[in-house]
Amino acid sequence: MIPITTCTTNLVVQVSQSVHIISRKEIILAEDNEIIRTLFSRLLENMGYTVFTFKDGLELVDYMQNSKYTKETIPIIITDYIMPKVNGVEAAKRVRNIFSGAKIIMMTSETSIQEEDYEKYVNVLLTKPVGKKQLEDVIQTLTYK
């Protein structure tokens, strides 16, 4: 039997006789604004994460449909709310259809968004501007939830 351990880059969880590594050092980021996408990507990289970026919700959904992630290994997803092709709520909904346990953070500067619009699909809604400490705290909470 393999003991349960934790290391700085992954959380190791024992399930029956097999071990699943939940990668929490990867983040998936969907943001249509190139400047904001670059800013958040660099911020997350400086926090120690490998960041996979997408410029709209459709790219995110396509990536997730073709990914090799499992429900045990899916990284946290951060998505903007307003994006072309597929918005953040619709992207979160489609990702949840693939990975029901996905941890999804949605960011927005939109003040008129209603909780019932996103609550079934998004774990946390952050209002822009989002600070480093706020983002770290939310990621940490979702990582060990």
N, C-alpha and C positions, 0 to 999 in steps of 0.2 A: 504494500500500500504506500502511495506517495504522500508525504505530509503536505499540508496546506502551508504555503509561504507567500510572502509579499515581497516584491522588489520595487525599485523606484520607477521602472518603466512599464511594468505590467502588473496586473492583479491576477494571481493564479487561484483558480477555484476548482475544488475537487467535486466531481459529480459522479456518483457510483464509483467505478474503478477507473474512470478516465479523467484526465485533467484538461480543462479548457483555459486558455489564456485570453483574458479580456484586455484588448489593447486600449489603454487609456492615454497613450501618448500620441494618438492620431486624432485629428479633428477634421471634419469635413465642413467646408465653408462655402455657402452660396450667397453671393452678393453681386448685384449688377453694376454698381458704381466701382469703377476700376481703382480709384484713389482709396475708397473705403476698404475695398477687398484687399489691396496691397497693405494698407495700414493694419488691418486686423490680422492678416496673414503674418506680417512681421512681428506683431505683438504676441501672437500665439507661438510663433517660432522662438521668440525670446523667452517664453515661458517653458520651453522645452518640448513643444509639440511638433510633429510632422503634420503639415497642413496640405490638404487637397482642396483646391479652389475651383469653383464653377461660377460662370457669369449669369446664370439664370436657373430657375427651378426645373426646367426641362432637362438641362444638362445633369443636374443633381439626380433627378429621378432615373434617367437613362443609366448613369453610372451605378446607382444602387441596384437597378434591375440586373445588371451584368456583373456585379461585384462577386467576389468570393467570400464576402463576410458571412458569418452565421449569426444567429441571434445572440450567441455568446461573445462574438468578437466585434460587433458593430461599434464603430467609434461614435462619439458625440457629434451631432450635426448642429451647425449654427447656420441659420438662414435669415435673409432679409425678408420682410413682409411684401413690399412692393417691388416686383421684378417683372420683366417682360416674359412672354410665352406662358409661364406657369408661376403664379405668385407663391409666397412662402407657405400659406395655409394649404393650398392645393398640393404643393410639393410634400409638405409634412403628411398630409392625408395619404398620398400615394406611397410614400416611404413606409408609413405605418401598415399599409396593406401588404408590404413585402416583409417588413420586420416590425411586428407589433410592439416589441419592447424597446424600440429605438428611443434614445434620449435626444430630444430636439429642443433647441433654444431658438427662439425667433426674436429678431431685433427690428425695431421700427421707430420712425420719427412721426408716424401717423398717430394723431391723438384721438381719432374718432373710431378706432377699432374696438369692437365689442367682444367681451369675453366669450360669449357663445359662438363667435365666429371661429375661434381657434382652440378653445379649451379641450376638445376631444383629441387633438392631434399634437399639441405643443406642450412640453413640460414647463417651460419658463418663457415669459415674454419680457424682453428688456427694451426700455425706451431709450433711444439715442439722445444725447451722446452716452456711450457706455464706457465706463472707466475700467482700467486694468484690474483693480481690486475687486470690483463688482463682478467682472467676468471670471476671474480666478475663483471667487467664492461660489459662483453658480456651477462652474465646471466641476469643482471639487465635490459639491453637494450631489450632483448628478452621477459622478463617477462612483461614489460609494453608496448610492441609493439602492 
